[in-house]
């Protein structure tokens, strides 16, 4: 007499579940130390003189799609989250005002979980890892 197939099916189901969980845990889309999705934090200090609102964006330095992060009010600081499509690649930040004046940062290599602090007045970028 043959044994029922249920124990084999049950074992395969448990194995598939374990393999799926381990794949999720090792993917690049994991969670950071605080449980947040792993991204780059961009802190923009709008210390421009004369004070004016700017719209901040990021793009690959070798060209590519620009992603708008948001706006920063005059004399304010704001943090944004950005997930680079390719980590370790060089990116530039851009701030545009209503008059069409642009400020572009130097190229910086972005890696997940980096913190970028950008002061607009002196166009200084600090990269914290």
Residue pairs with C-beta under 8 A, 6 or more apart in sequence:
28 38
28 87
28 112
29 37
29 38
30 37
30 38
31 37
31 38
32 38
32 39
32 113
36 81
37 83
38 83
38 112
38 113
39 81
39 82
39 83
39 112
39 113
40 81
40 82
40 83
40 84
40 110
40 111
40 112
40 113
40 114
40 115
40 116
41 79
41 80
41 81
41 82
41 114
41 115
41 116
42 56
42 58
42 69
42 79
42 80
42 81
42 82
42 93
42 116
42 118
43 77
43 78
43 79
43 80
43 115
43 116
43 117
43 118
44 54
44 56
44 69
44 72
44 77
44 78
44 79
44 80
44 93
44 95
44 118
44 120
45 77
45 117
45 118
45 119
45 120
46 53
46 54
46 72
46 73
46 74
46 75
46 76
46 77
46 78
46 95
46 120
47 75
47 119
47 120
47 121
48 54
48 74
48 97
48 120
48 121
49 121
51 74
51 75
52 74
52 97
52 98
52 99
53 71
53 72
53 73
53 74
53 97
53 98
54 71
54 72
54 95
54 96
54 97
54 103
54 120
55 68
55 70
55 71
55 95
55 96
55 97
56 68
56 69
56 70
56 71
56 72
56 80
56 93
56 94
56 95
57 66
57 67
57 68
57 69
57 93
57 94
57 96
58 66
58 67
58 69
58 82
58 91
58 92
58 93
58 94
59 65
59 66
59 67
59 91
59 92
59 94
60 86
60 89
60 90
60 91
60 92
61 89
61 90
61 91
61 92
61 107
62 89
62 90
66 94
67 82
69 80
69 82
70 78
70 80
72 78
72 95
82 110
83 112
84 91
84 110
84 112
87 110
87 111
87 112
88 109
88 110
88 111
89 109
89 110
90 107
90 108
90 109
90 110
91 107
91 108
91 109
91 110
92 104
92 105
92 106
92 107
92 108
93 104
93 105
93 108
93 116
93 118
93 125
94 102
94 103
94 104
94 105
95 102
95 103
95 120
96 102
96 103
103 120
103 123
105 118
105 123
105 125
106 123
106 125
108 116
108 125
108 127
110 116
111 129
113 129
114 127
114 128
114 129
115 127
115 128
115 129
116 125
116 126
116 127
116 128
117 125
117 126
117 128
118 124
118 125
118 126
